[in-house]
């Protein structure tokens, strides 16, 4: 069956549904008042308790969205996706919380706070340039937000060694502490200072679902004290690496690009990307390409082509052999280079605002 | 050999010296400008790097003393001893830090912060009544002091699971977090805000030495960032329980008394204490008592008789059979009841000040 928004590794997703209790998102899409591009295209393929968010959206009741970034580098398509999801829910009426996870960057990636502060300013400028409204939203650094640190202290008593080892492996205590702080991030929107318990949606990539399970577990353990509503999530697929492997790697610069690259390196990376093409033009015209395994198609479909019909057309043109990889790459490169140029222009105007929000001199 | 200030379980102490690197304190006593009662009587029997403190005392250089209390109840002779040690060093010129370990009370003893706050006010009033000078010293609660929480985050990366399991056993993550905060307590006096690195002495009971090893280990790991001087300690003996067993238990109210009891219960507890006496008066007069195993003698010697000669006389009078247990108990009871009455009177005048220091409404 041809499906422009299908996924190649369905068995794995079924395992998530069956073993871990992630629900398929597809049945809900038609009920969402204005579904986002990620929802319409099944990039958001799963959820936990999203019904609660849907209810709040439909009835115009208070709800929150919470996500963030680990300030270890520049925005790339993965962080772009999460940021856009936060902004989408903010525009649908959510109180928005965006966390700069500098404690996690320190504990997990050994990035000193002085260094992550620099990345943080750029990351927040990206977020603002993408449309986050700081007036109705809250942007903060973990290291400066006492509320999340104090929640970590409270939650500590509910986090057994067995649980954290199962989720995070055998790590130093700082890593476990940063996991507790992350649970604090997810539940802070429900504190009295933010008008108390409320449905909260956390957009996550599928590999981050365990963090959400941990936060939900703690929400249940401390429900009596805080009356927490269990946090909900939307779960999105992982992006492929530009070399076609299943997950991009921050360590390999050719496996992905950032929103702060020059047109030259962007073009170079995309033109050198793996595709779903055939060994020869003749073969490709005869058999068609395989968009399901193609990172260039994924860039269109996940991120950079707004119009669904255009994506669907690209899918079928590739499948039928009408669209060859060279042409496709040139087109996608043009779209991305334009997007990145425009974004960088907007972003540069938000640097001062980002410094102000983060209270950085 | 008769030794009024001797200890019964010397083998155990030798093990501490040999295996764990605690040094005997006795050779240093004569070098201390004004040795405290605990030093003179070998109640402080060990130390780590106390030479560094001695040097600072002799040369009138900056040094600090740091200790604290877990706010889980009223002051008892054990916490009295630590408080007096802090006050002693403050009077010898140290910058004094006294920590109310409410995070530890929460993580280790499940005491909610609302409850430990009440104990904290009383504990701090006790400290002030005993002579701590808040003008030249710093009293704080862990839960309210961001500097110790932030040090815990920094130190987290240096605390392996193996280390914390060896010291604290297999516990929930909150307990390990409170251990990191405790290391923060011990090293906070060396932060720039408190005029930077300096020798710091931490008076501890012998069973708390592992915490000090942990803090010294972290001080070494983060020396490059903070230029920490390895913290020093004085190590004091554990008090016997009133029933004669080796360690008092907070759970058994007859095993100890607090500084907030009535003359009636104090008298009752001391008169019912175990002693080093013989089964019959006749036997005791003939053989003498055994002060080394007697908690009543220990109360005199450790805490409540200021005059060394008087303690030495009591020791020999007991040993020789001249002093019988009834008379000794009556005398000690009288001393303690008077001490506690006077203390309670002073303490009541410090409650408001304690509230002010802890910022409690």
Interface residues (C-beta under 8 A of the other chain):
Chain A: X103 X106 X107 X110 X143 X146 X149 X150 X152 X153 X154 X155 X156 X157 X158 X159 X160 X161 X164 X170 X171 X172 X173 X174 X175 X176 X177 X178 X180
Chain B: X103 X106 X107 X110 X143 X146 X149 X150 X152 X153 X154 X155 X156 X157 X158 X159 X160 X161 X164 X170 X171 X172 X173 X174 X175 X176 X177 X178 X180
